Amino acid sequence: MVGASLALALAGTRHKVVLIEALAPGSVAQPSFDDRSTALGNGARQILQTLGVWDQVAVAAAPIREIHVSDAGHFGFARLNAAEHELAAFGYVVSNRRLGAVLWGALGACPQIELRSPARVSALTITPEWAQLAVHSGQPQSGPRDGAGEGDGVLQARLVIAADGAHSLVKQAAGIDSIESDYQQVAVVANIRTDRSARGIAFERFTASGPLALLPLADGTYTVVWTLSPEAAQAMCSCDAAEFCRALQHSFGWRAGQVREVGRRASYPLSLVRAQELTAGRVALIGNAAQALHPVAAQGFNLGLRDAATLSELIATADDPGAPAVLDQFAQRRKSDRGGMIAFTDQLVKLFSAQRGAAIAARNLGLLLFDLNAPAKRALSRLSWGFGGALPRLSRGLPLPR
């Protein structure tokens, strides 16, 4: 979804864009069209609005008007209300299926964007002047490799933008290393129905196994992101629906009402994956290829979208979008926001995973003090606008220069 957003941002600029997507939109394995949901902050909403797609997304998006944070079994809690900050909502929750379909449809209407899907990059060769890609149609079977390769076609580009996930094949071929920290946690994701409508309230409950989030959906149900140990996650994915609902009720409590139904469950191992560099010769990384975050603060897509907004602005009018000066400026402009958000989410996970008495007391006191601190709440409400640095044009409602 981040790569599609960047391609859409470049429509109408001087550049021809080829989007290579390994999985067809209708594939059950396509992450932009699966049953997960994404939380969009107001910064992300503004970018999508500037790109001209927000109205189509909004009809299926649920506003987050209130947030309730609590520490299970302890006294700490905090509440945030959007109206108190003169906001319509803190953000919006939309299904990946809807967001992916809207972006794909918008791309299909852009004649200068060539869509190749399903297709894969089978070879990547980088020179000082060009990047050369051998592209095969069909589902991916192996990663790109250095050197020439036979394929359905060879593309030459001034810039290759990797938006192909935490274990990006393009990133590896470009020789960019990553640091990975395994949280030893698995996120179980499912949609549930309770006996109360969601009413725009999002819950974040920190449990002994990790954070448990309930996010409102447009039809009044919730999407659940439940962090568990690998063993417990496997049990919750394989048990029957009634057992899952009972276990979730016991872990979360009754704030959202009685859990009545659960949909299809899926699980995803959690780790922090951070590329050591954002660029290499003729290559730039955005989204999860640059950094894959724990979902505790629901900021991964928002951060990736700011990657795309910043990069698209820098290359829109560049004669050579892959020139070292352009790529260096991109890395510099993303440094503060990227570093701040990575540190924030990582420290949040570690803070609420600590089970020592002193750590529990300190974080619960911190939650109560936060609940009484209006400036701190205002700062948190602006999280999706970034962790410092100049806002890109798309975040300010300004189109890219042509």
N, C-alpha and C positions, 0 to 999 in steps of 0.2 A: 504493500500500500504506500510505503514511503517512496519507492522508486517510481510508481505510477504518478504520485503527486508531483515529483520533480519533473517528469516528462511533460505533464500537463502544464506546469509553470513555464516551460520553455516553448510552448506553442505560441507562434506569432513572433518569436525572435528570429535572428538571422540563421540560426543553426538548424540543421536537419538532425532529427533524433530517431534512433532505432531502439526500441524497447524489446529486449530478449527475455521472455518469460518461460521458465521450464515447464510449468504446469498450466494446462488449459483452464479457463475460468470455471468450466463445469466439472472439473475433476474433484473427487471427494478429498483428495490430498491437498487441494489448493488452500493455503492459509488465509488468503484474502477473501475466501468464499466459504469459510467453515462456520461452525456454530458458536465460536467464541465472540465476545463483545469487546469493544475498545472504549475506554473513557477518554473523551476529548475535552481538554481544558479550553478556556475562553481564548487563549492564544492560538490553539489549533483551530478552533471554530473560525477565528478571523482569517487565518490563512486559507481555509477551505472556502470561506465566503469570497475572498479576493480572487480565488481561482474560479469562481462562478458555479460551484457545486454544492454549497451549503444548503440551499433551499431543498434540494432533492434528498440530502442526508437528513435534514431536520424533521421531515415528516415521519421518520421512523426512529427518532432519537428521543430518549427520556432525559429531561432536565434533572440535575442534582441540585436541589434547593436547600437541603440540609445534610450535614455530615455528623455522625455520632461515632466517636472513638472511645474505646474502653479496653481495659486490661482485665482479662477473664480471671475471676477469683480474687480481685484486689479492688481497692477503692478508687483508683484513678479513672477519670473519664474527661472528655472534652466535647463540646458541641459547637457547631458552626452553622450559622443561618445566612443564606445569601442575601436576603432582604436587608439584614443589618449592615451589609457592606454596599448597599445600593446596586446589587447585581441581580439580574433575572435568574441566574443559576451559577454555581461554581464550575459547572461543566455539563457534558451530555454523554450518555451511554448509547452506543449504537452497535448493532451487530456487524461483525466483519463482512458477513454476506451482503448486507446493504451497502456498506461503505465501499467494498470492493467492486460491486456491480455499478455503482454510480461513477467511480473513477474510470472503470473500463469503458463504460458507455461514453463518457466525455472524451476519452482518448480516441475512440473510434470515429469521432466527428472531427478530428484534427488531421487534415490531409498531409501535413509535413511530418507527422509522427508515424513511423512504420512499425507495426506490431508484428512480432514473430513469436507465435505461441501455438503449440508447445515447441520449444527449441532450446538448445543448450550450447554453451561455449565449450568446445572440445580442445582448443589450443589458444594460447595467448602469448604473443610475442611483442615486446616493447622495445622501441628504438627512441632516440632523442626527439624524433620528429613525429612519430606515429605509434599507435597501438594497432596491432593486427590480430583479428579474431577469426578463428575458424568456427563456423556455426553449423550445427546439425539440427534438423527438424526432428521432432519426436521427444519422448520422455528422457530425462537425464539418466545416464548409466555410469558415467565416470566424471571426475573433475577435470578442469583444464590443466594443461601441462605446458611447460615451456617448449618453444620450438614450433615448427610448422606441422600442420596436420591436414589430412584430407577431410572435406566436409561438403555440405550442401552449398556452401558459399564462404567467401572470405570477405570480411569487412575491414576497412581501414578507418580509424577514428583518431581525432586529435585528443579525445578524452574518453576513458572508460570509467563509468561510475558504478561501483559495486554496491548493490542494495539487495544482496542475496543471502542475508541471514548471518547469524553469529559465527557460523563455521563457513564463511564465504569462500567459495572456490576461487573467485577472482582475486580476493585478498591473498590467498595462499600463493596463487600463480604470480602475483606481483611482489612476493617476497616480504610481505608485511606480517610480522609476528603478533600474536595476541597473548594476553595474560588471562588465565581462567581461574576463578575461585569457585569451587563447588560448595554450595550451601548445604549439601546433604539433605535437601528438601525437594518435594515434588508438589506441584500445584494440581489439584483436582478441580476441574472446571465443569460446571453443569448449570442448567437453568432450572429454577424451582418455582413452585407456586405455593403460597401460604394462604391462610384464611383472611388475610388483610391485603389490600392493595398497597403497592410500594409507596405511592404518594410522594415520589421525588426524594426519598430519604436514602442515603448511602450509609452503610455501617462498616466500620473497620474494627474488628475485635482481635486483640492480640492474645493468643492462647499459648500454652506450653509447647505446642508443636510448631507454632508459627502463626502469622497473620491469617485471619479469616474475614474475607470481605463479601458483603452482599451489596450489589449495585442494582439500582432500579432499571427496569426495562419499560419500553413504551406501552406495553399491554398490561402494566401493573404487576407483572411478575418480577423475579430477581434473577440475576446471574450470580453464581457463587464462585469465588476463587478461594479454595481451601488449601492451605499449606500444611503438608503432613510429612512424616518420615516416609521413605520409600516403601517400607513394609506396610504401614498404615494406608498409604495411598493405593497400593495394590488391592488391599482388602476392601476399601471403599469403592473401587471401580468394579470389583467382581461380585460384591454382595447384591442381594435383591433390593428393589427400590424401597421397600418398607424399612429394611435395616439401615439403609443409607439415611433416610429421613429421620429415623430415631437417633442415629449417631450425630447427625448435624444439629438436631434440636438440642441434644445434650451438650454439645460443644459450644453452640452459639447462644442458646437461651431463647427467650420468648419475646424479645423486643420487636421482632418482625411478625409475630403471630405463630400459629402452628404450621409446621411444614407439611403440606398435603401431597405434593407430587414432585417428582424429579425427572428431568429429561435425560438425554443421552450424556454419559459421563466420559471425559477424556482427561488424560494426565500428561504433565510436562515437567521434566526435571529442571531444577532451578540453579542457575549459576550466574556469576558476573563474568562476562567476557568483554575485555577491553582491548581494542587494537592499540599497539604501541605507537603507531603513527596513523594519521588520517589520510595521508597521501604518499604516493611513490611516483616514479616517472610515469606520467600520462594516466594515472589512476587516482581516484578519490573514493573514499568510503563514506556512506551515510547509513542512517538507521541502525539496525542490529548488526550490520557488517562492521560498523564503527564501535558500537557498544550495545550489549544486551544486558538489561537491568532486571533485578528482582521486581515482580509486579506489586510490591508492597505499597508504593505510592501512585501506581497506575500512570507512570510518566514516560514509559519507553517510547510509545508512538509519538507523543508530544515532542520529546527531545529529537527524535528522528525527523519529524516534520520540520523542525527548526533547522536541522542540518540541510534539508532539501531547499528550504526557503533561502538560506544564506548562500548556498552554492549556486542556485539558479540565478540569484542576483549578480553574483560576481562574474559568471560566465555569459550572461545574456548578451552583453555588448562586446565581449572580448573577441578580438580577431583570432586568437589562439586560446581556446578555453582550457587547454591542458598545459599551458606555459607554466614554468616553475613559479613565477611571480604570482600568478592567479592562485595556484594550489597552496602556496605559502600563506597567502592572505586568508584563504578559507580556513586553514588549520589554526591560524592565529585568532581569527574571529570566533571560532567555536571553542577555544580553549577554556574560557571562564565558565560558560554555561555548561559545557560538557563535564568539566572537572567537578563543578559544584553539584550537579545532579547525580553523578556517579557516587560521590562521597556521601551525599544526603541519603540516598536510598540504601547504600551499603551500611552506613552507621545506624540507620533506623532498624534494619533487620537485626543487627548485632545487639543493639540496645534492648530490644524487646524479646530477644532470644535468651538473654542472660537470666538465670534462675537463682542467683545468689540473693540473699535477703537484702543486703544494702542496695544492690542494683534495682531490685523490685521497688523498694521504698523510694529511691531517688526518682525513678521514672514515673511513678504514680504521683508523687508530689509535683513533678514537672508537668504532668497532664493537668492537674488541678490549677496550677499557676497559669498555664497556657489558657485554660478555660476562662480565666479572669482577665487576660491580657489582650485588649482590643488591638493594639498595634501588631502583636505577634500574629493574631488571626488575619489581619489585613495582609501581612507579608505572605502567609501561607496561601491566602486566596489568590495571590498573583503568581503562584508557583509555575503555572503553565506558560507564563510569558518569558521564563528563562531565569537563569542564575547570574545575570550580569552580562555586560557587553551591549553593543548597539543592536536594537531590534531590526531584523531584516524588513525590507519594504513590504513584503506580503503580510507580515504581522501587523503592519501599520495601516493596512487597507489600501496600499499603493501598488499599482501594477508594475511589472518589471519594465525598465526602459527598453525600447525597441531599436 
